[in-house]
Amino acid sequence: MAMKKIAISLPEPVLERVDKLAASRGESRSHLIATVLDRVARAKHDHDITAQIDALFTDEKITAEQKATSKDFLRMSPWRAEKW
């Protein structure tokens, strides 16, 4: 993966905690910061996707369609007697 250098400013206490954590994990400061930033960015992306899905299923029309479809499936399903 291509790397790009950047410069950031951190308060000394934050940098000290980052350095201690990186050392305890056997990682470089740079790797630890990159990992944390990647996880934050992914979490935001995942949260946005979840919010869109939640909004979709709060639509009463879609909810009714989903319920009807699942009831139809259960009526037609050859696995009705199966207990999972």
N, C-alpha and C positions, 0 to 999 in steps of 0.2 A: 504494500500500500504506500502510495506517495505521502510523504510527510512535508508539512510546511511549518516553519518556525514563526512563532508569534511572541509578543512581549505582553505580559500582564502585570499588574501591580496588585499585591496582596498585603493586607495588614500582617505585621510580623507574627502575632499569635496564630493566625490562620496558617501561615507558611510553616511555622514550627509544628503544628498539628499534622499538616500534610506530609511534612518530611518524616515525622515519627511513624505515621501510618504506612507510608511508602516503604520505609526501612523494615517495619514489622512484617510486611508482605513480601519483602525481597524484590520490590519494584523500584523503578526510577520515579522521581517526582513527576516527570513528564508523562510517563505511562499512566500513573495513578490519576493525574488530572484529566488526561484524555479519556480514560475509562469512565470517570465520574461524569464528565460532560456528555459523553455518548449516551450513558444511561439516562441522564436527565432529558436529553433531546428525544430519545426513544419513548420515555414515559409520557412526555407531552404529546407525541404523535399517537401513542396508544390510547391516551385519554381522549383525544379528539375523535378517534375512530369509535370508541365506546360511546361517547356522547351522541354521535350521529346514529349509531345503532339504537340507542335508547330512545332517541327522538322518533325514529322510524316506528318502533313498536309501541309508542304511546299514541299513535294514530289509531283511533277507534275503528276505522274502516279496515285497516290492515290487521288489527288484532282480531276482529270478527272473522276475516277471511282465514287467518291462521287457525283459529279454533275450528271453523267449518272444515277446513282441509284435514286437520288432524283427526276429527271425528269420522270423516269419510274414509280416511286411510285405515283407521282402526276397524271400521265396519267391513272393509274389503280385505283386510290383511289376512294372509294365511297363517300368521303367527299369533292370532288373537289369544289362543289358549296357552301360549308360551309364558312362562313366568321368569322374568329376568332377575 
